Amino acid sequence: MNAIKATFTNGRIVPSELVDWPEGSELMVEPVAIGDERFGMREEDWGDDPESIAQWIAAVEKMNP
């Protein structure tokens, strides 16, 4: 099965193209950023210098399992 684009309208997800998926197919739905809105970090915001890596390690170590 291939990914498609869709629009959320009146509480329903409306595909922008025809789909040939079996009835009852499980889907993963995720909003796409609009304009200046972003979800998560952009790839260019990831630092790979020692200081950035240390910050990532410290953040991960603070997480609860």
Contacts in CASP RR format, 6 or more apart in sequence:
PFRMAT RR
TARGET T0000
AUTHOR 0000-0000-0000
METHOD contacts of the structure
MODEL  1
MNAIKATFTNGRIVPSELVDWPEGSELMVEPVAIGDERFGMREEDWGDDP
ESIAQWIAAVEKMNP
1 21 0 8 1.000
1 25 0 8 1.000
4 15 0 8 1.000
4 16 0 8 1.000
4 17 0 8 1.000
4 19 0 8 1.000
5 15 0 8 1.000
5 16 0 8 1.000
5 17 0 8 1.000
6 13 0 8 1.000
6 14 0 8 1.000
6 15 0 8 1.000
6 16 0 8 1.000
6 29 0 8 1.000
7 13 0 8 1.000
7 14 0 8 1.000
7 16 0 8 1.000
8 14 0 8 1.000
8 31 0 8 1.000
13 29 0 8 1.000
30 39 0 8 1.000
31 39 0 8 1.000
33 39 0 8 1.000
46 52 0 8 1.000
47 53 0 8 1.000
END
